[in-house]
Amino acid sequence: MIALSLAEIAEVVGGQTHDIPDPSVQVTGPVVRDSREAVPGSLFAAFAGERVDGHDYAAAVVEAGAVAVLGTRPVGVPAIVVDDVQTALGALARHVVRRLGATLVALTGSAGKTSTKDLIAQVLRSKAPTVFTPGSLNNEIGLPLTALSATEETRFLVLEMGARGIGHIRYLTGLTPPKVGLVLNVGSAHIGEFGGREQIAQAKGELVEALPSEAEGGTAVLNADDPYVRAMAARTKAKVIFFGESGEADVRAENVRLTDTGQPSFRLHTPSGASDVTMRLYGEHHVSNALAAAAVAHELGMSADEIAVALSEAGSLSRWRMEVTERPDGVTIVNDAYNANPESMRAALRALAAMGKGRRTWAVLGKMAELGDEALAEHDAVGRLAVRLNVSKLVAVGGREAAWLQLGAYNEGSWGEESVHVSDAQAAVDLLRSELRPGDVVLVKASRSVGLESVAQALLESGAEGEVSAR
C-alpha cells in the first residue's frame, strides 16, 4: 500500500485509535486479513467470522511486524477501532485509489472473468507495473484488499468484479471507480439467484454505467457477440469499443484454429494493426478472452505486435483452471475444477475433444450449482454434448445433478459403458485408477463446492513413478 500514517487512516475510515503511542507511524506494507500474512509495516484487518475471530490474533500479528490492527474493539495492541471492518476497508481503498496515478480497469461477466483478468494483467505488465486481483477475490472484501496492494509505482490496477445480485457491482465501482470497464458475457452462472438473464444483464451493466464519459477518458469494452452485452452500449457515456467475431467488432480474430495440443492460434486485428497469436492456454474459448484483453490493451496504448507477443507468452496464473499436467506414463490430467457453469462446461468439453484427438478422453464431471429451475435442462445438455463430441467416457460424480448428466448422455445414445454415475470423488478415483491407460486425457470439472480437484490431485499422485511435469 502507499504509505499512510495511522492518524490519516483513522480519519479516512472514521475510526478511533487505541494503544497507539505515535499516530504518525506509517503503514508501509500490505493490508492483510490472514494473520499468517502479517509482515513488518502491514495493517491487519480483523474480521470476526463464525468459527474464527481475527481479533484473537492481534498480539501475534503485531509481534510479526504489523503496525496496527483494524478491528471493531480494542485488543491491547495498537489498533484503529471502527464500527464495521468491511466498510472501513472500502473507505480506505477509495482513498488510496484517489491518491494513485494508476489507470483502473474493471471487468465482469458470467464466465471467464478470472482467466481474462489474468490475461489482461500479463499483457499490461509487459508495458508498466500492474497490480491485479489474485485468484477470484472479486467481492466486497477481496476487491479493496487488492486495491490497497497498489503502490506509487503501480500504473495499471486490474480488478475483477463479481455479483450475486442487483447493486453489487454498483457498490464495488463506488469503492474503486474504473476508467476502463469490460463486460465479457451474460450467461447462466448464478441464474438461480438472479432469476433470469435479463436480471444478470442489469447487474453486469452497472459496470459501464459507472464509467466516466468519453470526454473524461472513460472506455467501455463490450462483447459484440453477446446481444445482452452489446446492448449495454446504450447504458454508458463512455467511449465504446467492441471485441469478438462479429463484423462490427473493433478487435477481432481471423483464421482461428487449434494446434494439435488444443492451444488456440489466430490472427489478431486491432484498429492499430494486425499480428499473429499462438496461445499457451488450452481451448478455443480463450480466443474471446484474449480479444477482450487485446481490446483493453489497445485502448491503453499498446500496439498489435506488443499485444500479440504478450498474449502468446501469457500462461495460467490461477489454480485449477484448465491446468494441464502430463504424468510420466503419458496420461494427461486437465484440472478445471475451480468452478463450473453451462458455458464454461461446454468450453472445457470442446477443449478436451480438441486435445484428445486420436486418444481416449475422459470427462469427470459434477454438479453445476446455482442454476435454479434450469438445472435439469442444463445438466442434461452437458451430458448430451459429451456424447456429441465423442468423449470416450463420461464419469458423472455426485447425486441428483450427476444423475442428470448421465441421463443426458444416455438419451443422446450413450447406452453402453461410455457413461457411468458414481457416488463421490473417491469412487471416481478408484474407477480411473483401474481403467486409465497411457495416452488418455482426463478432464475434471464441477462447481467449486463439489471439490473435484481432489480427483485430479489423486490421479497425479498415483499410477505412475517419478515426477510429474506440468506443461
N, C-alpha and C positions, 0 to 999 in steps of 0.2 A: 504494500500500500504506500501511497505518497505519505511522507512524514507529517503527522499531525500531533499536536500536544494533547494530553489528556483533558486539559481545560477546554480546548476547542471541540474535542469530541463530545464532551459532556454538554456543551452548549448546543451543538448540532442535533443531538439526539434527545435533548430536553431531560437529561439525567442529573443526578446528584452524585458528587464524588464522596467516597468513603475510604478512610485509611490511606489517603494519598498525600505523602509529605510534601511533594513538589509537583503541582499540576502542570508545570511547564515541561515535564518529562515527555518525550515523544514516542509514539508508536511508529516504529520504522520497519517492522516485519509484517507478516500476513495476519489477517483476521481469520481465526480458526474456530471450529465448533467441536472438533475432536481433540480431547486433551493430549492425545499421543502426538499431535502435530504441532504442539506448542514449541516455539523456538525463541531465542533471545530477540526481544523487540516486538513480539507479537501481542495481539489482543485476543483474549479468549471469550467467545460468546457462549454463555452458559444457558443451555436450553434444558427445561425440566420436562422429560418425557415420561411415558407410562412406566418404564422399567428403570431408566437411568436418569439421574438428575445431575446436570453438568456442574451445578454449584458445589457438589461434593468433591470435585476435583480442583477446586480453586487453589488450594495450597500447593498442589503438585504442579500445576501449570506455571505458577509464579516461580517455583523452585527451578523449573525448566527454562526460565528466562522470560516468560510473558510479562509485559509491563503492567497489565491490569486485567481485570475480569469485567465483562459487560453482562450484568445479570439483573435479577429482579429483587434481590435482597443483599444486605451486607454479608460478607463472607470471611471477614477477619484478615483479608489481604487487600491491596489496592483494588478498588472497584468503582465502576460507574453504574449506579443503580437506576433502572428505568421501569416503567410500568409493563412494557412488553418488549422482549428482546428482538423479535422478528420485525416489529415496527421500527425499532431503533436501528437495526441493520439496514433497513430500507432507506431511512433518512440519511444515514452515513454514506451509503452507496450513492444516493442522489447528490450529496455534497461533493463527494470525490469526483464523480463523473463531470460535474460542472467545472471542477478545477483542472481536469485533464485537457490536454490538447489533442486527444485521440479522436478518431472517427469511429463512431459506434455503429456496428452492423448487427441487426437483429433478424432472426429467421424463425419461422414456424411452419407447420404443416402436419398432416395426419401421418405421413410415413417419410422416412429418410432424413429426418431432422439432424440426427447425430452424425450420420455419415457425411451429409452435406456440410455441416458445421466444421467437421474435421478437414474436409477438402478446402473450404474457404480459408481456414486458418493456415493450412500448409501453403496455399498459393500466396496469401498476403504476407506471411512471414518471410517469404523469399524476397520481398520488397522492403519490409520495415518491421521493427519489433511489434509482435502481435500477442495479445492475451485472449484466450477463448475458454468457453465453458468446458470443464473436464467431464468426460463421460456424458451423462444425461442429467446433470444437476441444473435443471431448467425451471425450477419453481421459485416460490416466494423467498426461500432461504438460499438455495444454490445460486440463483442469479445475482443477488447482492454480494455474496461471498466472492464470486468470480470478478465482478466489477471492482471490488476492493483489492483484488490482487494486482491490479494495474499499477504501474509506476510512472514517473515523469518521462521515462524513455518510451513508453507504450505509444504507438501511433495508430494501431487498429485494435479495437475491442469487439470481439465477435461473440454474441450472446444468443444461445438457443432459448426459445420461449415456448413452454408447454401450456396447455389449457385443458381444464376439465369442466368448463362452464363459461357462460357469457360473463364478461367483465374481467376474467383472469388476465388476459393479455393487456387489457387497458391498464390494469393495476401495475403490471410489470413494466410497461413502457413509461408509466409515470415515475417509476424508480430510476430507470435508465433510458432516457429519451433517445431513440435511434435517429441517425441521419439517413441510413440505408435500411430498408425493410424488405425482406424476401419472404414470399409465401410459396411453398412448394406444391401443395396439393390439398384437396379436400376429399378424404376417403372415409373408411368405415371405422377407424380406430376410435374407441370410446363412444361409438354411436349410441350405445345403450344408455350412456349418461346424458348425452346431448339431446337425444330424441329424434335426430334426423340430420341429413347432410346440410340442409338449409341452416339449421342452428349451428352446425360446425363452421360453415362458411361465415356466418355472422360473427362468431367468436374469433376466427383466424383473421378476418378482415379488420379487426380492431388495430392490428399492427400498422396497416397502411393509413388508417385514419389518424394515427398518432404522429405521422411523419411531418416534418416541416414542408413548406411549399417549395416548388421548384426554384423560385427566386431566392429562397433561403438555403438552397443546396440539398433539399430532400429528394430521395430517389426510391421508387417502389419497383422491385424486381419481381415480376409475375410470370407464372407458368402459362404460356399461351395455349397449351394442350389441354388444360383443365378449365371447363367452362365456368365453374364456380370461382376459380381464382382469376380468370381473365376478366370476369365481371367486376372484380374489385377495383379496377382502374377508375371506375366512376366514384369510388369512395375516398379518393385521395387528391390532395392538391399538389402532391409531389410529382416530379418527372416520372414517367412510367417507361420501363424497358422490359421487353418480353423475351423469354427464352423458351426453347422447345423445338419440336419437329415441324410445327406449323409454319406455313409460308410467311406469316406475319411476324414471326419471331425475329428479334434483332440479333440474338445469339442462338445459333443452331448447329446441328451436326449433320454431316453428309457422309455417305459411304460407311455407315455403321456396320461393323462385323465383330464377331468374337474370335479370338485366337483359339488354337487347339486346346489351350488350357482354360478357356472360358473367360478371358480378360478382354474388355472392350477396346476397340480401335476405331477411330473416326477422324474425319476432317472437321476441325473447329472453325466456324465462321463467326466473326465479330464485326461490328461497324468499323474497326480499325484494321482489319485484315483477317487472314486465314492461316491455319497451321495444323499439322498432324499431331494426334494424341494417341498413345497406346498406354492404357492404364495398368497399374499393378493390382488393382482391385478386381473382384470376380463378379460377373453378372452384368447383363445388358442394362439393368435398372440404374446402374451407376452413371450411364450416359446422361440421363436427365439431371442427376445430382451434379455432375461435372459441368453441365451447361449452366446450371444455377450459379455455381461457384465462379465460372468464367464471366457471367454477366455482372456479378458483383465486382470482380477484379477489374473488368473493363471500365466500369463506372468510376473506379478508384485510380485509374490512370495507367494500368498495365497493358502492354501490347499483346497481340495474339500470340506471338512467339514466346514471350515471357510466361503467359498463362499456360500454353501448351507444355512447355518444359516442366513447370511446377506440377501440373496435373499428371504428367507421365511419371513423375518421381514420387508422388504422394502415395502413402500407404494407409493402412487402417490404424487409427490411434486409440480406438475404444474396444474393449474386450467383447468377445462373443458375438461379433457382427461379421459374418462371412469370414471367420477366422479359419484359414486353410492350413492344415498340417498333414504332412505325409509320414506315416510310420515307416520304420526300416523295412517292413515286409511289403511295402507298396500300397497298403490301404490308406486312402486319403479321407481324413475327417474334416468336415465343414461344420464348424461350430457357429451357428447363427441363432443361439438360444437366448439372447438377451431379451428379446420381445417378439411379438408376432401380431399381425393384423391381416386381413384378407389380402391387401395389396402387397405387403412385404412377403407373405407366404407364397403368393404366386410368383413373385420375382425370384425368390430363393429356389423354388422348384424349377423354374426355367434355367437358372444358373446351374443347378445340379445336372439337368439334361444336357446342357452345353459342355460342362466339364467331363461328363461321363460317357461321351461318345465312344463306342467300342468297348465299354467297361460295364460291369454290373453296378447299378445305382440303388441306393437305399435312402428312403425318406422316413426319418424317425420324427414323427410329428405329434404335437399335443394341442391342448386347448388354446383357442384364441379368446381372450377374455373381453368383457365389456361390450358385447355385440347386441345385447338386448334381444328383441324379437327376431333379429336377423341371424341369430347364432346357428340355428339348424341349417338354414339355407346356405350360409357361408361355409360351414364345415363340410357339408355335403359337396359343395362346389370345389373345394380344395381336394377332396378325395377323388372326385371325377377328373380334375386336372392332372393329378399324379398319373392316372391311367392314360390319359391322352398324350402325355409327354413320354410315355413308355418307361416310366420309372420301374426298375426291376421288382422292387418290393417296398410296399408301404407298411411301416410299423406304427400303428396308432396307439399312443400311450395315455392311459388315464381312464376316466369314467365316461359320462354321457357324451361329452363332446368328441372324445376319441372314437366312440361307437359311431357317431355321425360321420366322422371322417371315413371310417371303414365302409359304412353303408354307401357313401357316395362312390367309393371305388368299386364296390360290389355292383351297384346299379349301372356303372359305366362299363361293366364287363369283366371285372377282376374277380372271377369265380373260384379260382384255384388257390394256390399258395402265394399269389402275388401280393396279398394284403393280409395282415394279422392284427388283432387287437390284444394288447397286453395291459395288465392292471397298473403297472407302475414302472419307474425308471429302472429298478433293479431287474425286473423281468425283461425289459428291453435289452439291458446289458448282457444278461445271460443268453438271450437268443442270439444276439450279434456275435458274442464270443464264440459260439458254437458253429456259426454259419458263415462268417466273413472269410473271404479268400483274397490272396494278394491281388492288387489292382482294383479292388472295389472302392467305390466312392460313397461316403455316408454323410447325408445332411441331417443335422439335428436342429429342430426349431419348434418353439412354442412360446406362449406368453411367459413373462418373467416369473410369475407366481408358480409355474409348474416346475421350474428348476431343472430343466433337461440338460443344462450344461454339465451336470454330474454324469450323464451318459457319455458325452464327448470326452470328458476327463478320464473316465474309467476305461474307455476304449484306447486312449493314448497310453495309459499306464499298463496295459496288459496286451497279451497276444503277440508281442514282438520283443526281441532282445535288442539291447543297445539304445542309443539316444534317438529321440525323435527330432526331426528338423523342420522348423516352421518355415513356410515359404514367405 
